């Protein structure tokens, strides 16, 4: 089990995040705030697209401190959404997940403390409206074990490609594409052309969305007209012949 030494950092919206000494990056942008980042970059855009569904299967890459998963539940409760949530998430650092029982989460999570405690202790939680499963281990191996065409939403929220390269390659997105239902939406804070090319070469249509001050990427199996601005990746390649997708390194 990985032992990732982290330090607590307060963010602009009052929620705490961590700074990973292993990856030399914050889990969330301190200027955006951990809850605001989860809501604006992942939850609100994807739930807007899937607003007519009464049950959602969500893949949260990677679990980390749990803000994407816990903010999803908070968002549904806050807005009285009648949705059954099924959230699956890989996380390399098992000690981090265990530590969440004592992590100082914001007041917005007060009503779901019992869920946080269960996930921290067992990696799971389930009631009639919510199912959470956290897998401790390698995300690349985990996603290969999941059923194809099974997810409505994917939060692509790994550390950046500079330090977590293996979760941004074309081959990785090949496996993610296999898991997506035909109307799945994948959200990501990453907007770099090489990463978008990796997604595109795996079969995704790329859209750009600006929920607040920062742009994000939304990726779909099929073209759509509901949210985001279509990004023509073929045209991008023509205009920038030096731009290439990220590929797994051949040993």
N, C-alpha and C positions, 0 to 999 in steps of 0.2 A: 504494500500500500504506500503510495507516494506521500512524502512528508514535505509539503510546500510551505515554507515559512512566510507568513504574510503579516503586514502591519495595517492597522485600522486607519482609514482616512475618511474624514467628514466631507460630504458633497454639498453642492449649492442648495439642493432642495431639503436639506436636513437629514437625509438618509445616509447611513454609513456604507462605505465600500471597503475594499482591501487593496493594498498594493502587493503584487506578487514579486517576491525577491527572486523566485525561480525564473519567471518570464520577464522580469523588469518592466512590468506594465500594471496599470490599474485595472481592476475588474470592470470599472465604469469610469466614464469621464467625470472628474470632480466638478467641472463647470456645468455639466448638464444635470447631474443628480441621478442617483441609481434608479429610483422609481420613475422619474420623468423619462429617463433613457429607455427603460423597459417599455413604458407605455407608448412613447412617441415613435421609437424606432422599430418596435415589433408588434405590440398588442393591438393598438388602435388601427394601424394600416391593415393588418391581416384580418382582424375581426370585422372591419368595414367591408372588406371583400367577401367574407364568408358570413355576412349578417343574416342570411336566411336559413342557416343550418341550426338544428336543435342539438346536435351532437358533434363534437370536434375531436379529432385525433391530432395531437400536437407533438412534434419532435423538437426538443429543446437542446440545441448543441451550443455550448456545454453547460451543465447545471451550475457549476461555480458556487456562488453564495445563494443561488436560488431565486434571485429577483425576478427573472422572466416568468418562472413558474408561479411564484407567490403573487406577483403583480397581476398575472392573468386571473387568478382567483379573486383578488381584490377588485379588479375591474368588473368582473361579472357580478359580484355582490353589490358593488357600488351602483351599478346600472340596472340591477334587478333583472339580469338576463337569464332566461330560462334555457340554459344550455348545459348539457352533460359534457364534462371535460375529461379527456383521457390524455395524460401527459407522460411522455417517456423521455428520459434524459440520461445520456452518458456523462460520467465525470471521472477523471483520472485520479483525483485526490480524495480518497476515502476519508482521510482524517479531517479534511475541510468540511465535508458533509456532516460528520459527527459533531464538529465544533459549533454548528449552527444552532444547536439547542441553547447555547449560552451567548449567541451573537446578539448584539443590540440592534434589533430591527426597528424601523420607524413605527409610529403610532398607527399608521394605516394598516398594519398587519396585526393589530391587537386581537381582532376577532378570529384570526386563523393561527393563533399560537399553538393550538393542539395539533394542527396539520404540520407545522414546522417541526414540532417536537417528534412526531411520529416519523417524519422523513429523516430527521437527524439520527434517530435511534435505530430505525429498521430499513431505511431507504425506500419505504413504501407508505402509502396512505390510500384508503378507499372508503367512500360512503356512497349514498345513492346518486350523487351528482358529480363526484370528483374521484378520479383515479390517478395516482401518481406512482411511477416506478423509476427509481434512479439506479442506473447500472454503474458499478464502480469498475473501471478498467478502460481499455483502449477503445476510443470512439469508432475508429476505422473497423475494428473487428465487430463491435456491437451492431453497427448499422447493417453489416452483412447478414446478421442473424434475423433481421426484421422482415416481415412479410411485404412483398411488393404491392404497390397501389393501395397503401394503407393510411396515408397521412393527408390531412387537409391543410395543415399549417406547419412550416418548419422555421424555427428561429435559428438562423445561422450566426452564432454569436461566440465563436471561438476567439482566443487571443489572435492578434494580427499575424499575417503570413510571414512577417519577419522572424517570429519566434515559434509559431505554430503552423509551419508550412504545410504539414501533411493534411491539415483540415481545410485546405483551400485549393487543392489541385483538381485538374480535369478528371482524374480517375476517382477522386473522392466524390466529386459531384455526379459522376456516372452512377455511383451507388445511391446517392441521395435521390437522383432523378427516378431510379427504379422504385423508390419507396413512395413517390408522390402519386396521389390520385390525379385524374385528368384535370381537375380544377384546383389543385393545390397552389398555395402561394408561399414562397420562401422570402423571408425578410433578412436583411443584413445591413450593418452599419458600413460595410466596406464598399467603396465606390471606385477603387483603382481599376484601370482598364485591364491589366493582366488577370485580375480575379473575375471580372465580368466576362472576359473571354473564356476562362475556365468553365464558368457556369454555362455560357452559350454553346461551347463546343460539346458540352454534355447533353445539350438539347433544350436548355431553357431559353425563353424569350426574356429579355432584360428591359426593365422599366426603372426610371428614376423618379423618386418622390421626395418632396421636402415637407415633412410634417411640421417642423418648426424651423430653427435656424440652420440645421445641418441636413444635407442631402442623405438619402439612403438608397439602397438597391432593393427592388422587388423583382423576383424571378418567378416565371410561370411556365407550365408545360404547354399552354395554349395562349395565343394572342388574346388580349382582352382590352376593353375600353372603359373600365370602371375607375381605375386608380393608377396614377403614375403616368409619366411620359415615356413613350417607347424609345429605346436606344438601339439604333441600327448598328449592330456590332460588325457586320460586313463592311459597312461604310467606314466605321472606325478603323478597321484593318487597312482599308485602302488609303486612308488619310495618314495613317501612322504605321508604316511597314515594319517598324522596329518593335511594335507591340506584339507580344506573344503570351499565350496562356501559361499557367503554371502546371508543370507535370511532375509526377512522382520521379524521384531520382532513381536511376538504374544503377544497381550495385554491381 
